[in-house]
């Protein structure tokens, strides 16, 4: 039982803490999309598919918004819940 509780706590914390780090690492930064990054390639593909622009509400636009502004409280709660469920099931 304690293993499940500890796993859930660790999973929740890791999910919330790792998301901004991962987004920054793939190129969705607070100052914009990093050149020559995975994010830049995603943006290029989205722009080509949409005739030259990135559609508002698309995955690229949403991830860039999160990269700049961070996650909302409700999104952090969802991430923490999912992370806790996964972490709790592993231990």
N, CA, C and O atoms as CSV, one atom per row, in Angstrom:
chain,resi,resn,atom,element,x,y,z
A,1,UNK,N,N,0.809,-1.190,0.000
A,1,UNK,CA,C,0.000,0.000,0.000
A,1,UNK,C,C,0.865,1.273,0.000
A,1,UNK,O,O,0.604,2.198,-0.769
A,2,UNK,N,N,1.881,1.317,0.852
A,2,UNK,CA,C,2.719,2.515,0.912
A,2,UNK,C,C,3.465,2.729,-0.386
A,2,UNK,O,O,3.730,3.867,-0.774
A,3,UNK,N,N,3.806,1.640,-1.063
A,3,UNK,CA,C,4.473,1.763,-2.359
A,3,UNK,C,C,3.590,2.474,-3.364
A,3,UNK,O,O,4.074,3.291,-4.148
A,4,UNK,N,N,2.298,2.172,-3.349
A,4,UNK,CA,C,1.350,2.825,-4.250
A,4,UNK,C,C,1.224,4.307,-3.919
A,4,UNK,O,O,1.197,5.146,-4.819
A,5,UNK,N,N,1.146,4.625,-2.649
A,5,UNK,CA,C,1.016,6.025,-2.222
A,5,UNK,C,C,2.265,6.819,-2.600
A,5,UNK,O,O,2.172,7.930,-3.122
A,6,UNK,N,N,3.419,6.244,-2.333
A,6,UNK,CA,C,4.675,6.923,-2.665
A,6,UNK,C,C,4.822,7.064,-4.175
A,6,UNK,O,O,5.232,8.113,-4.671
A,7,UNK,N,N,4.483,5.997,-4.904
A,7,UNK,CA,C,4.546,6.051,-6.362
A,7,UNK,C,C,3.621,7.108,-6.928
A,7,UNK,O,O,3.988,7.818,-7.865
A,8,UNK,N,N,2.417,7.222,-6.367
A,8,UNK,CA,C,1.465,8.233,-6.828
A,8,UNK,C,C,1.990,9.642,-6.562
A,8,UNK,O,O,1.874,10.526,-7.412
A,9,UNK,N,N,2.565,9.845,-5.383
A,9,UNK,CA,C,3.108,11.171,-5.051
A,9,UNK,C,C,4.253,11.540,-5.986
A,9,UNK,O,O,4.311,12.657,-6.499
A,10,UNK,N,N,5.152,10.605,-6.200
A,10,UNK,CA,C,6.287,10.872,-7.091
A,10,UNK,C,C,5.796,11.105,-8.518
A,10,UNK,O,O,6.250,12.032,-9.189
A,11,UNK,N,N,4.875,10.269,-8.980
A,11,UNK,CA,C,4.349,10.416,-10.342
A,11,UNK,C,C,3.683,11.757,-10.563
A,11,UNK,O,O,3.874,12.380,-11.607
A,12,UNK,N,N,2.904,12.209,-9.596
A,12,UNK,CA,C,2.234,13.503,-9.715
A,12,UNK,C,C,3.210,14.659,-9.784
A,12,UNK,O,O,3.065,15.554,-10.617
A,13,UNK,N,N,4.196,14.642,-8.917
A,13,UNK,CA,C,5.196,15.717,-8.891
A,13,UNK,C,C,6.026,15.728,-10.168
A,13,UNK,O,O,6.271,16.787,-10.745
A,14,UNK,N,N,6.454,14.564,-10.603
A,14,UNK,CA,C,7.282,14.483,-11.805
A,14,UNK,C,C,6.503,14.958,-13.033
A,14,UNK,O,O,7.049,15.684,-13.863
A,15,UNK,N,N,5.255,14.562,-13.155
A,15,UNK,CA,C,4.454,14.967,-14.320
A,15,UNK,C,C,4.330,16.485,-14.405
A,15,UNK,O,O,4.486,17.061,-15.482
A,16,UNK,N,N,4.054,17.125,-13.291
A,16,UNK,CA,C,3.884,18.583,-13.287
A,16,UNK,C,C,5.220,19.296,-13.482
A,16,UNK,O,O,5.287,20.287,-14.209
A,17,UNK,N,N,6.277,18.810,-12.848
A,17,UNK,CA,C,7.576,19.476,-12.939
A,17,UNK,C,C,8.270,19.243,-14.275
A,17,UNK,O,O,8.982,20.120,-14.764
A,18,UNK,N,N,8.070,18.077,-14.867
A,18,UNK,CA,C,8.799,17.733,-16.088
A,18,UNK,C,C,8.217,18.373,-17.336
A,18,UNK,O,O,8.949,18.591,-18.302
A,19,UNK,N,N,6.942,18.678,-17.350
A,19,UNK,CA,C,6.304,19.187,-18.566
A,19,UNK,C,C,6.969,20.463,-19.089
A,19,UNK,O,O,7.326,20.502,-20.266
A,20,UNK,N,N,7.152,21.502,-18.281
A,20,UNK,CA,C,7.814,22.698,-18.824
A,20,UNK,C,C,9.260,22.444,-19.240
A,20,UNK,O,O,9.753,23.058,-20.186
A,21,UNK,N,N,9.926,21.559,-18.550
A,21,UNK,CA,C,11.315,21.238,-18.891
A,21,UNK,C,C,11.374,20.555,-20.252
A,21,UNK,O,O,12.216,20.888,-21.086
A,22,UNK,N,N,10.489,19.610,-20.469
A,22,UNK,CA,C,10.453,18.893,-21.747
A,22,UNK,C,C,10.079,19.837,-22.882
A,22,UNK,O,O,10.690,19.792,-23.950
A,23,UNK,N,N,9.081,20.695,-22.665
A,23,UNK,CA,C,8.689,21.645,-23.711
A,23,UNK,C,C,9.843,22.577,-24.075
A,23,UNK,O,O,10.069,22.855,-25.253
A,24,UNK,N,N,10.567,23.056,-23.078
A,24,UNK,CA,C,11.731,23.899,-23.349
A,24,UNK,C,C,12.815,23.145,-24.094
A,24,UNK,O,O,13.465,23.696,-24.982
A,25,UNK,N,N,13.011,21.885,-23.734
A,25,UNK,CA,C,14.057,21.084,-24.366
A,25,UNK,C,C,13.772,20.816,-25.842
A,25,UNK,O,O,14.700,20.692,-26.642
A,26,UNK,N,N,12.490,20.728,-26.206
A,26,UNK,CA,C,12.184,20.485,-27.618
A,26,UNK,C,C,12.008,21.778,-28.405
A,26,UNK,O,O,11.769,21.748,-29.612
A,27,UNK,N,N,12.127,22.925,-27.711
A,27,UNK,CA,C,12.174,24.195,-28.427
A,27,UNK,C,C,11.034,25.159,-28.204
A,27,UNK,O,O,11.023,26.229,-28.811
A,28,UNK,N,N,10.069,24.827,-27.356
A,28,UNK,CA,C,8.984,25.760,-27.039
A,28,UNK,C,C,9.402,26.565,-25.815
A,28,UNK,O,O,9.140,26.164,-24.681
A,29,UNK,N,N,10.056,27.706,-26.049
A,29,UNK,CA,C,10.645,28.481,-24.959
A,29,UNK,C,C,9.819,29.724,-24.639
A,29,UNK,O,O,8.885,30.071,-25.361
A,30,UNK,N,N,10.175,30.375,-23.562
A,30,UNK,CA,C,9.498,31.595,-23.155
A,30,UNK,C,C,9.716,32.760,-24.101
A,30,UNK,O,O,8.958,33.729,-24.072
A,31,UNK,N,N,10.732,32.684,-24.933
A,31,UNK,CA,C,11.019,33.769,-25.877
A,31,UNK,C,C,10.643,33.421,-27.310
A,31,UNK,O,O,10.930,34.182,-28.233
A,32,UNK,N,N,10.004,32.279,-27.494
A,32,UNK,CA,C,9.591,31.867,-28.833
A,32,UNK,C,C,10.151,30.503,-29.166
A,32,UNK,O,O,10.795,29.856,-28.340
A,33,UNK,N,N,9.895,30.080,-30.388
A,33,UNK,CA,C,10.365,28.770,-30.830
A,33,UNK,C,C,11.853,28.856,-31.155
A,33,UNK,O,O,12.286,29.730,-31.905
A,34,UNK,N,N,12.622,27.944,-30.586
A,34,UNK,CA,C,14.075,27.931,-30.779
A,34,UNK,C,C,14.424,27.458,-32.189
A,34,UNK,O,O,13.832,26.510,-32.705
A,35,UNK,N,N,15.381,28.128,-32.791
A,35,UNK,CA,C,15.827,27.768,-34.141
A,35,UNK,C,C,16.404,26.357,-34.162
A,35,UNK,O,O,17.039,25.924,-33.201
A,36,UNK,N,N,16.183,25.659,-35.245
A,36,UNK,CA,C,16.721,24.315,-35.487
A,36,UNK,C,C,16.301,23.296,-34.424
A,36,UNK,O,O,17.040,22.351,-34.149
A,37,UNK,N,N,15.144,23.479,-33.839
A,37,UNK,CA,C,14.662,22.571,-32.808
A,37,UNK,C,C,13.528,21.703,-33.364
A,37,UNK,O,O,13.062,21.904,-34.486
A,38,UNK,N,N,13.106,20.753,-32.566
A,38,UNK,CA,C,11.946,19.949,-32.933
A,38,UNK,C,C,10.734,20.857,-33.106
A,38,UNK,O,O,9.938,20.664,-34.025
A,39,UNK,N,N,10.591,21.844,-32.227
A,39,UNK,CA,C,9.477,22.786,-32.320
A,39,UNK,C,C,9.514,23.560,-33.640
A,39,UNK,O,O,8.472,23.795,-34.252
A,40,UNK,N,N,10.707,23.954,-34.077
A,40,UNK,CA,C,10.833,24.670,-35.348
A,40,UNK,C,C,10.413,23.783,-36.512
A,40,UNK,O,O,9.755,24.247,-37.443
A,41,UNK,N,N,10.789,22.515,-36.462
A,41,UNK,CA,C,10.366,21.589,-37.507
A,41,UNK,C,C,8.855,21.389,-37.495
A,41,UNK,O,O,8.228,21.317,-38.552
A,42,UNK,N,N,8.273,21.298,-36.309
A,42,UNK,CA,C,6.821,21.168,-36.199
A,42,UNK,C,C,6.126,22.400,-36.761
A,42,UNK,O,O,5.130,22.290,-37.475
A,43,UNK,N,N,6.658,23.574,-36.432
A,43,UNK,CA,C,6.065,24.813,-36.917
A,43,UNK,C,C,6.154,24.898,-38.439
A,43,UNK,O,O,5.198,25.306,-39.098
A,44,UNK,N,N,7.280,24.519,-38.987
A,44,UNK,CA,C,7.459,24.537,-40.431
A,44,UNK,C,C,6.461,23.613,-41.115
A,44,UNK,O,O,5.836,23.993,-42.105
A,45,UNK,N,N,6.312,22.409,-40.595
A,45,UNK,CA,C,5.361,21.455,-41.171
A,45,UNK,C,C,3.925,21.966,-41.080
A,45,UNK,O,O,3.149,21.826,-42.025
A,46,UNK,N,N,3.577,22.559,-39.939
A,46,UNK,CA,C,2.225,23.096,-39.769
A,46,UNK,C,C,1.973,24.249,-40.725
A,46,UNK,O,O,0.886,24.364,-41.291
A,47,UNK,N,N,2.965,25.098,-40.905
A,47,UNK,CA,C,2.806,26.236,-41.819
A,47,UNK,C,C,2.650,25.761,-43.260
A,47,UNK,O,O,1.818,26.285,-43.999
A,48,UNK,N,N,3.440,24.780,-43.659
A,48,UNK,CA,C,3.332,24.247,-45.012
A,48,UNK,C,C,1.948,23.631,-45.225
A,48,UNK,O,O,1.331,23.837,-46.270
A,49,UNK,N,N,1.466,22.882,-44.246
A,49,UNK,CA,C,0.161,22.223,-44.350
A,49,UNK,C,C,-0.983,23.226,-44.392
A,49,UNK,O,O,-2.040,22.935,-44.954
A,50,UNK,N,N,-0.785,24.408,-43.803
A,50,UNK,CA,C,-1.858,25.405,-43.735
A,50,UNK,C,C,-1.655,26.564,-44.698
A,50,UNK,O,O,-2.258,27.622,-44.518
A,51,UNK,N,N,-0.837,26.392,-45.693
A,51,UNK,CA,C,-0.661,27.439,-46.691
A,51,UNK,C,C,0.168,28.619,-46.229
A,51,UNK,O,O,-0.014,29.726,-46.736
A,52,UNK,N,N,1.061,28.422,-45.294
A,52,UNK,CA,C,1.976,29.482,-44.898
A,52,UNK,C,C,1.824,30.005,-43.489
A,52,UNK,O,O,2.677,30.762,-43.025
A,53,UNK,N,N,0.781,29.634,-42.803
A,53,UNK,CA,C,0.582,30.120,-41.436
A,53,UNK,C,C,0.298,28.977,-40.482
A,53,UNK,O,O,-0.115,27.898,-40.906
A,54,UNK,N,N,0.513,29.202,-39.222
A,54,UNK,CA,C,0.191,28.216,-38.191
A,54,UNK,C,C,-1.185,28.567,-37.654
A,54,UNK,O,O,-1.405,29.675,-37.166
A,55,UNK,N,N,-2.105,27.623,-37.743
A,55,UNK,CA,C,-3.488,27.873,-37.327
A,55,UNK,C,C,-3.578,28.079,-35.817
A,55,UNK,O,O,-2.942,27.367,-35.039
A,56,UNK,N,N,-4.379,29.063,-35.421
A,56,UNK,CA,C,-4.648,29.279,-33.999
A,56,UNK,C,C,-5.341,28.042,-33.440
A,56,UNK,O,O,-6.232,27.479,-34.076
A,57,UNK,N,N,-4.930,27.628,-32.262
A,57,UNK,CA,C,-5.525,26.458,-31.631
A,57,UNK,C,C,-4.903,25.142,-32.064
A,57,UNK,O,O,-5.282,24.083,-31.563
A,58,UNK,N,N,-3.956,25.195,-32.985
A,58,UNK,CA,C,-3.285,23.966,-33.420
A,58,UNK,C,C,-2.343,23.483,-32.325
A,58,UNK,O,O,-2.090,24.196,-31.354
A,59,UNK,N,N,-1.826,22.268,-32.484
A,59,UNK,CA,C,-0.909,21.725,-31.492
A,59,UNK,C,C,0.313,22.617,-31.316
A,59,UNK,O,O,0.730,22.877,-30.187
A,60,UNK,N,N,0.890,23.089,-32.415
A,60,UNK,CA,C,2.080,23.945,-32.339
A,60,UNK,C,C,1.752,25.246,-31.603
A,60,UNK,O,O,2.511,25.685,-30.738
A,61,UNK,N,N,0.632,25.852,-31.949
A,61,UNK,CA,C,0.242,27.112,-31.298
A,61,UNK,C,C,-0.012,26.910,-29.806
A,61,UNK,O,O,0.372,27.740,-28.983
A,62,UNK,N,N,-0.655,25.812,-29.475
A,62,UNK,CA,C,-0.945,25.533,-28.064
A,62,UNK,C,C,0.331,25.279,-27.268
A,62,UNK,O,O,0.498,25.807,-26.168
A,63,UNK,N,N,1.233,24.466,-27.829
A,63,UNK,CA,C,2.484,24.186,-27.121
A,63,UNK,C,C,3.336,25.442,-26.965
A,63,UNK,O,O,3.991,25.621,-25.939
A,64,UNK,N,N,3.332,26.310,-27.972
A,64,UNK,CA,C,4.095,27.554,-27.846
A,64,UNK,C,C,3.485,28.455,-26.778
A,64,UNK,O,O,4.204,29.102,-26.016
A,65,UNK,N,N,2.177,28.492,-26.728
A,65,UNK,CA,C,1.505,29.270,-25.688
A,65,UNK,C,C,1.900,28.773,-24.297
A,65,UNK,O,O,2.158,29.573,-23.397
A,66,UNK,N,N,1.945,27.464,-24.128
A,66,UNK,CA,C,2.358,26.888,-22.842
A,66,UNK,C,C,3.823,27.206,-22.573
A,66,UNK,O,O,4.199,27.492,-21.436
A,67,UNK,N,N,4.656,27.157,-23.620
A,67,UNK,CA,C,6.072,27.481,-23.453
A,67,UNK,C,C,6.287,28.900,-22.964
A,67,UNK,O,O,7.208,29.156,-22.189
A,68,UNK,N,N,5.452,29.820,-23.408
A,68,UNK,CA,C,5.585,31.228,-23.018
A,68,UNK,C,C,4.909,31.501,-21.677
A,68,UNK,O,O,5.518,32.086,-20.781
A,69,UNK,N,N,3.661,31.080,-21.539
A,69,UNK,CA,C,2.860,31.465,-20.377
A,69,UNK,C,C,2.849,30.433,-19.263
A,69,UNK,O,O,2.465,30.753,-18.138
A,70,UNK,N,N,3.255,29.216,-19.544
A,70,UNK,CA,C,3.177,28.160,-18.541
A,70,UNK,C,C,1.815,27.493,-18.566
A,70,UNK,O,O,0.958,27.833,-19.381
A,71,UNK,N,N,1.629,26.560,-17.684
A,71,UNK,CA,C,0.392,25.795,-17.623
A,71,UNK,C,C,-0.586,26.419,-16.637
A,71,UNK,O,O,-0.188,27.004,-15.629
A,72,UNK,N,N,-1.872,26.283,-16.946
A,72,UNK,CA,C,-2.894,26.786,-16.026
A,72,UNK,C,C,-3.000,25.860,-14.819
A,72,UNK,O,O,-2.491,24.739,-14.840
A,73,UNK,N,N,-3.648,26.324,-13.793
A,73,UNK,CA,C,-3.828,25.514,-12.586
A,73,UNK,C,C,-4.608,24.250,-12.902
A,73,UNK,O,O,-4.273,23.174,-12.407
A,74,UNK,N,N,-5.651,24.370,-13.725
A,74,UNK,CA,C,-6.445,23.187,-14.044
A,74,UNK,C,C,-5.635,22.165,-14.833
A,74,UNK,O,O,-5.788,20.962,-14.626
A,75,UNK,N,N,-4.777,22.630,-15.732
A,75,UNK,CA,C,-3.927,21.710,-16.485
A,75,UNK,C,C,-2.926,21.030,-15.562
A,75,UNK,O,O,-2.661,19.837,-15.709
A,76,UNK,N,N,-2.370,21.770,-14.620
A,76,UNK,CA,C,-1.459,21.163,-13.640
A,76,UNK,C,C,-2.168,20.105,-12.798
A,76,UNK,O,O,-1.581,19.076,-12.463
A,77,UNK,N,N,-3.414,20.357,-12.462
A,77,UNK,CA,C,-4.183,19.373,-11.688
A,77,UNK,C,C,-4.388,18.108,-12.506
A,77,UNK,O,O,-4.242,17.001,-11.987
A,78,UNK,N,N,-4.723,18.263,-13.777
A,78,UNK,CA,C,-4.919,17.099,-14.652
A,78,UNK,C,C,-3.607,16.330,-14.808
A,78,UNK,O,O,-3.584,15.106,-14.677
A,79,UNK,N,N,-2.516,17.047,-15.087
A,79,UNK,CA,C,-1.213,16.388,-15.221
A,79,UNK,C,C,-0.825,15.661,-13.938
A,79,UNK,O,O,-0.343,14.529,-13.985
A,80,UNK,N,N,-1.032,16.299,-12.805
A,80,UNK,CA,C,-0.708,15.679,-11.526
A,80,UNK,C,C,-1.530,14.434,-11.269
A,80,UNK,O,O,-1.019,13.442,-10.747
A,81,UNK,N,N,-2.796,14.481,-11.631
A,81,UNK,CA,C,-3.681,13.333,-11.442
A,81,UNK,C,C,-3.256,12.160,-12.316
A,81,UNK,O,O,-3.185,11.021,-11.853
A,82,UNK,N,N,-2.975,12.446,-13.579
A,82,UNK,CA,C,-2.535,11.389,-14.498
A,82,UNK,C,C,-1.190,10.830,-14.041
A,82,UNK,O,O,-0.993,9.615,-14.019
A,83,UNK,N,N,-0.272,11.716,-13.679
A,83,UNK,CA,C,1.037,11.270,-13.192
A,83,UNK,C,C,0.907,10.426,-11.937
A,83,UNK,O,O,1.621,9.436,-11.779
A,84,UNK,N,N,0.004,10.805,-11.045
A,84,UNK,CA,C,-0.194,10.040,-9.821
A,84,UNK,C,C,-0.775,8.661,-10.137
A,84,UNK,O,O,-0.376,7.668,-9.529
A,85,UNK,N,N,-1.704,8.594,-11.073
A,85,UNK,CA,C,-2.280,7.314,-11.458
A,85,UNK,C,C,-1.233,6.383,-12.055
A,85,UNK,O,O,-1.176,5.197,-11.730
A,86,UNK,N,N,-0.405,6.942,-12.935
A,86,UNK,CA,C,0.657,6.138,-13.538
A,86,UNK,C,C,1.685,5.723,-12.487
A,86,UNK,O,O,2.064,4.554,-12.415
A,87,UNK,N,N,2.134,6.677,-11.676
A,87,UNK,CA,C,3.123,6.367,-10.648
A,87,UNK,C,C,2.611,5.365,-9.640
A,87,UNK,O,O,3.350,4.479,-9.210
A,88,UNK,N,N,1.353,5.495,-9.260
A,88,UNK,CA,C,0.766,4.568,-8.304
A,88,UNK,C,C,0.626,3.158,-8.845
A,88,UNK,O,O,0.691,2.183,-8.097
A,89,UNK,N,N,0.432,3.059,-10.152
A,89,UNK,CA,C,0.280,1.723,-10.746
A,89,UNK,C,C,1.612,1.026,-10.961
A,89,UNK,O,O,1.656,-0.193,-11.129
A,90,UNK,N,N,2.704,1.794,-10.957
A,90,UNK,CA,C,4.027,1.214,-11.204
A,90,UNK,C,C,4.643,0.594,-9.952
A,90,UNK,O,O,5.428,-0.350,-10.053
A,91,UNK,N,N,4.303,1.105,-8.797
A,91,UNK,CA,C,4.916,0.592,-7.560
A,91,UNK,C,C,3.954,-0.282,-6.784
A,91,UNK,O,O,4.306,-0.795,-5.722
